[in-house]
Amino acid sequence: MSVYDYFDDLIKPEFTPPAVVFRVVWPILYILMFVSLYLFLKADGNNLKEWGFWLFITQLALNFMWSPVFFYYKRIQLAFIIAILLTVAVAGMIFVFYKASPVSGLINIPYLIWLIFADILNYKIIILNNIEIG
């Protein structure tokens, strides 16, 4: 039995994309993330490198935490909290990256939009499956 099998049994909102969408979107977003980090770090006169780098590492760690918490540990409510923290970290990262290199900030906008969508999806799964938050 796969750790993903239980996901099939959850009640999901009608706007849940098919699995193939996730397999296409995430590699693109990871490429954009790392391109943005590169552009941010090479920006001239960038006095925000350390702050921006740690925001990048923080959001990446939160990103990597979400899947095992949601799928393996089946802690959907904790995954939702992680997702919200991830969205806030990415918004902060975009702000800092933009100050040093506007392009490095702007190319993370699709990532932020995807995260907001994922937050809504995660929340709706909690509601539809009567999972208590807290």
N, C-alpha and C positions, 0 to 999 in steps of 0.2 A: 504494500500500500504506500503510495507516494504521499509526501507531506502536503502536496497540492490537492489531493483527492477531497479533503474535507471542504475545500473552497467550492467545489462543484455542488456540494450539499447546502451551502449558504443561500439564503434569499438575497438576490442582488437587484439593484435598481435597473430599470429598463435601459438606461444609458450606459450600462457597463459594456466597454468595448470587448470585442473578441480577443483572445489571448495573443493572436498574431500582431495586433496593434502594439501591445507592450513590447514584443520582441523586435519590432521595427523602431519604435520611438526611443527606447532607452539607449541603444547604441549611438543614435544621433545625438541625444542629449549629453551623453558622456563625451563624445567628440567635441561638442560645443563647450562643455565645461573646461576641458583641458586646453583647448585653443584659447579660451578666455583667460585662463590662468597664465598661459605663456605670454599673451599680449599684455596682461596686467604687470607681470614681473619684468618685462622688458621695456615698459613705458619710461621715458625720460623724466627725470625729476620726481620720480615716484617716492614720496616719503611715507607711503602707506603700505609698503611691501609686507612688513611683518604682520600688521593687523589684517590685511587682505588674505595673506597666506593662511593664517590661523582660522579665519572665517571659512576659507575654502576647505581646509582639513576638517573643521567642525561639521560643515554641511555634508561632506563626503562620508564621515563616520556615521552621522545620523541616517544618511541614505542607505549605507550598508547594513545598519541595524534594523531597518524597517522590515525587510523581507523575512528574516528568521523569526522576528517577534510575531509577525502576522501569520506566516504559514507554518512554521515549525512549532513554535510555542503556543500558537492559536490565541494569543493575547491581543485581540483586535482592538480593544479599548486602549491598551498601552501603545500599540502601533499608531493609533490615531494621535495620541499625544506626541509621539516621536515625529509624525508627519507634520503636525502644526509647528513644532520646534524647527524642523527642517525647512519649512516654508519661510519662517521668520529669519533663519540663518541665511537662506538664499537671498531674501530681500535685502538683508544687510550687506551681503557680499556684492550684490549688484550695485548698491549705493556706493560702496567703497571702490569697487572696480571702476565704476563710471567716473569717479573723481580723478582717477589716475589715467584712465584710457576709456573714453566713451564707448568705443567699439567693444572692449572687453566686458563692459557692463551690459550693453544692449543685447549681445548675443546670448545672454542668459535669460532673457525675457521669455522665450518659449519654455524653458525649464520651469520658471516660476509659474507660468500659466498651467503647465502640466501638473505641477505640484498642487495648485489650488484645485484643479479638477480631481486629482487623486484624494485630496483631503475631503472633498464633498462625497466622493465615492465611498471612502472609508467610513465616513459619518453615516451615510445612508445604509450601509451594511449593518452598522451597529443598531440603528433604529429598526430596520426591517427584521432583524433577528432578535430583537428585544434583549440586547446585551447591555448590561448596566455599565455606565461610565463611573469609575471611582472605586 
